[in-house]
Amino acid sequence: MAERDLTCQACDGTGLVADDENWQYQCPVCEGKGVVEPGAGREEAKVISTDTNNRVIE
């Protein structure tokens, strides 16, 4: 597998993402590393209970 295939697509390998005001934060996808291991971070989705109006039930 080529190194470019491991580069985090969310942050383009920088480890930082910016919001609309250009504040930079650690990338939540690669945790600031800039690379993503194959299959890493694939967790099962948590089911959230909602009512008929799609409001979250706590």
LINZIGI-V591016 format. One record per pair of residues at least 12 apart in sequence whose ideal C-beta (glycine too) atoms are under 10 Angstrom apart, sorted by sequence separation. I is the first residue (numbers start at 1). J is the second residue. If there is no record, write none. Layout:
I,J / I,J
This chain:
15,27 / 17,29 / 29,41 / 11,24 / 14,27 / 17,30 / 28,41 / 11,25 / 13,27 / 15,29 / 11,26 / 12,27 / 15,30 / 17,32 / 11,27 / 14,30 / 15,31 / 16,32 / 10,27 / 11,28 / 13,30 / 15,32 / 10,28 / 11,29 / 14,32 / 15,33 / 16,34 / 8,27 / 10,29 / 11,30 / 15,34 / 9,29 / 10,30 / 13,33 / 14,34 / 15,35 / 8,29 / 9,30 / 11,32 / 13,34 / 8,30 / 11,33 / 12,34 / 13,35 / 7,30 / 8,31 / 11,34 / 13,36 / 6,30 / 8,32 / 8,33 / 11,36 / 8,34 / 10,36 / 6,33 / 7,34 / 8,35 / 9,36 / 6,34 / 7,35 / 8,36 / 6,35 / 7,36 / 5,35 / 6,36 / 5,36 / 6,37 / 3,35 / 6,38 / 5,38 / 6,40 / 1,38
